[in-house]
Amino acid sequence: MSDPACYLAILDCHRLGISGLKSEVEDKWSEFDRSTVVTLVIRHCTALEVPDSIGDFHITTGIKVYNSTLNDWGTSAAVTNTNHPALIWLYFVRVDLPGGRLPEGIMSSDFPGNLYDLEFTYTNVREIQDDLDTKWLIGTTVYFEYSELTSIPPVILRLDPYSISFIGSPITELPPEVFEVPDMVYLYMGSTPIQELPYNVSNFSPGLAYIFLTDTNVSSFWPWIDLLVKRTLDRQRAPLLMGGSTYCNELEEITSGKAETFKILPSDKYSLLMDASFTNRDVVLHTVSCDLADAEPVYPIAFEDSVSALK
């Protein structure tokens, strides 16, 4: 008799009364046909060890690890293009990783050829392997939201990502290169302790369309941002999402009539976004959104917690 098929496989260590050791995971995964699983979820494991049998999930399109401590995900259990050709997304949510580093299990040289979406939300990631661009796909979407990274690793930019997010991470300074990634469309840097943008961006990305600086202390813009301002005047959505920022606080003072100018006065040293005069007001309001609804992690963490957290 063949093992039962399973479209969605959820390994809930808390419910099963296990910690997530290899033998325990192997035992539970042996109860169904792993080759039929489309979505694999692992949650509430206090000592997760990923077994080699993960290589049997051949048609799985997504893997999510939630609220777990990962002790081991080694090379022999790596996700690979050979075993996981359909894999398109991989999420780590509220996960503690060994040493704050990415596990070898997601660093194979035979990396899945369709895995363009990797998201790490509320993790202890604080170090990224420098050869990541030789493993992960060029043009991928990579999020390290509420991580422990204190700077943007250059290797992430070498991936020429479509979208990156470091929302909530303790990053204090942005390198000019983050605004020069040629094919990047979305840049999320909200809720970080940055004080200002870099001055010397010399080759602003032709693809960059949306920059999220919500809940930051950014209060001014340099002239290089005017390239984005001018090329998005015919778009409906504002390219600069600034809700909760110092800039938006000052803009609110101006639009409410409590102030006439930004604290930094207009000059050739700054962007035209520092000109709050009535003749330029429409440009400012078209370019900058101060909507607080934008000040959220990209990953839907509130919804995830509502359906997955321990009750």
Secondary structure, DSSP 4 states (H G I P E B T S, - for coil): -PPPP-SEEEEEHHHHT----HHHHHHHHTTS-GGG-SEEEEES-SSEE--GGGGG-TT--EEEEEEEEEEE--GGG---TTT-TT--EEEEEEEE-GGGB--GGG--TT--TT--EEEEEEE---B--TTGGGTSPTT-EEEEET---SS--HHHHHT--SEEE-TTS------GGGG--TT--EEE-TTS---S--S---S--SS--EEE-TTS------GGGHHHHHHTTT-SS-SEE-TTSHHHHHHHHHHTTS-SS-SSPP-TTS-GGG--SHHHHHHHHHHEE--GGG-S-SS-HHHHHHHHS--
